[in-house]
Amino acid sequence: MALACAGAAAGVFLWISLQRIAYPYDLEWMEGGMLCHALRLLRGQPIYVPPSVEFVPHLYTPLYPALVAGLGRLTGDVGYLAARSISLLSFLGALGIGAWLAARAGGSAALGLAAMGLPLAAFPLTGGFYDLARSDSLQLLLTVGGAALAWHGRGRHALMLLAAVVLVAAFLAKQSAAPLIAATGAALLCTRRRTALTLAVAGGVLFAATVLLLNTASDGWFWTYIFRLHQAHAFYSRRAFVETPLLLARWLGPALLLLPWALFVRSRGGQELLYVIWLGLAGVLAACLGFGTQWAHSNAYIPGVFFPAIAVGAAAGRLSSGSGALPPRRLAAGGILALSIVLLLHQAYASRSPSAHLPTANDRAAGDALLARLRAAPGEVLIPFHPFYGHLAGKRTYLHRMGIWDVHGTIAGPVRGLAEAIRERRFALIIFDDKVEWTWHDWPGVLEHYQIAERFSGPQVVEGAATVPRLALVPALPVDMELQ
């Protein structure tokens, strides 16, 4: 029964993701920004550079866009399909490793696999990010892979070295892997100190060398973007440590009861159960820290659902397997897991149907019309909410709108050349999303040197911040020409 419920969750997720994987426009407003990172790497340009009108990097580590750029070298360009394929395959790989970990710790392959229905069911609640051109799923794969290697390879130094490489790669995919990396190291210190030392030394040396290399090559901008600017963001303790745990507990529901029950009746192999529960707690901590940060989105919840799900699968398996597991207990453990998946599916899709996560034919038509508008512009275009559209139209790409917020009022700011480019009317066309009308001050002098030529409806995004291309601006005539 639990497997059937997990299969239903998987079916809905795959139905959504496979229909939208090749969609040629942004499903979420920062997808295009990530593709601009990959495009720069494909062209041999650095991404950790002083913030300018040309480019401002997102505050992430570089592995994901580097992989997208690597595929681009094979295909000749970067694009949504390749980027989303990396994410989708990474997420499916993470599910496989999670199911394996749960089965090893709980003794039931079926319930270990069924428990992965929890993160699958939570797909909309965690932002619908698993298959997007974002780094979350790649980081998830490397983090859970490194955690599995570290635990099950702790008797062999070679595997510990490999685990260190994978865990450092997880950080290089996205910094939010850090709490899980720390938890993995702490667990090994409590069990196998000799091989834990191998993991710690190898990981520390590799991490330090990589950071030093990237920071030196970027004149210090790498560390500024991936660490120092994060320290300038506000942190909301109540949202992090009160609201987030309560929300995660509501989502996971009765399945959480399996954890203390399994601990109470555990027999041989209890260390593995404790390990996956420890990882579950670390996943919750990562979610708390992530969502407590200024401008966080619900994708921050992903580790808070995924890693507890592994622990739930192990607990259900422990309660259902072994000579002491009576039929009523097996039925109860599987039933609780199945009920939890069903309840989570209801929470996920009750207010927003699966089809709402798909772009419409009107969105595709609006995207085609927008690209035609960009191509027809007699010069360069600025489309900061969706900068990759410029590349699709055969134009240069410029900064992403998020970059202005990220560096405003920080040690990195201001954005070099933005005011000058607007004053000099450098762009033949500027396309702004609807949200710009609340933040005109971020674009110095734009309403003085440009005029709104048209209001239109562009392609909508289906995940993340609700934002849509709405305004077309063209250079205003100089005052002396207006007088004539």
Summary of the structure (lengths in Angstrom):
residues: 484
radius of gyration: 24.1
end to end distance: 78.8
largest distance: 94.9
contacts: 1754
relative contact order: 0.14
helix: 66%
strand: 5%
